[in-house]
């Protein structure tokens, strides 16, 4: 498989995993909030707070991953089959 295709496939896999990562952040936060509510007897206050924090953490991760992908820039195939980045604009 050409090198450029491997890199494109890795970027695609990283982008596809972001939805799962958001769900994991939110699920772990909800679980933490549920147990905190049981421990502190504050139902549903801690659940809501933790879900908000989990959602914020997941969205922060998505924004940072997308900005990393954008910083790499679009790819264009080179004449020698090597994946070259487009040069930055002045």
N, C-alpha and C positions, 0 to 999 in steps of 0.2 A: 504494500500500500504506500502511495507517495507520502512524503513528509507533510505536505500541506493539507492533505486529507486527514491525517492523524491529528494535526493541530486543530482543524475545524471541528472534528468529531469531539475532541476534548473540550473545546469551548461550548459546543452544543450540550454535552453531558453536564457541564458545570451549570449552564443556564437552566437546564431541565430539572436539576436537583434543587433549585432555589425554592420551588413550591413546597417540596418535601421538608426542606429545612425550616421554612416558616411554620409549617404544621407541627414540627417537632418542638420548636421554641414555644409555640402557643400551648401545646399539649403538656409540656413539662411545667410551664408556668401555671396552668390550670390545676394540675395535680398538686403542685406546691401550695397554691392558694386554697385548695380544698382541705388539705391536711392542716394548714395554718388556721383555717376557720374552725375545724374540729378542736384544735388545741386551745385556741383563744376564745372559742364560742362567740364568734363575730359574723356568723353566716349572713349574707354572702359578700361582706365587705372585702375580705382578703382575696377571695376568688376574683372579684372584679379588678382589684388593684394589680394582682399578679397577672391576670390576663392582659391588662393594659400594658404592663411592663414587658410581657412576653411578645406581644404584638409589636411593640416599639423595637425590641431587640431583633426580632425577625425581619422587620422592615429595614432597620439599619444595616443588617447583614446583606439584604438584597440590594440596597442602594450602593453599598461599598463594592459588592461583586460586579454589579453592572458598570460602575465607574471604572473598575479595573479592566473590564473587557473593552470599554470604550477607549481607555488610555492606550491600550495596545494598538488601536487603530484598525482600519479595514485591511484585509489582506489582498494581495494581488499575486497571481502566480508569476514566477520568474521564468526566464527562458531556459534555465538549466534544471527546472523542476523543483527548485528550492523555494520555499514559501518566503516571500519578502514582504515586509511591511511598507505601506506607502509612506513616503517621507513627510514630515510635518510641514505645514504651511508656514511661511514666514509672517 
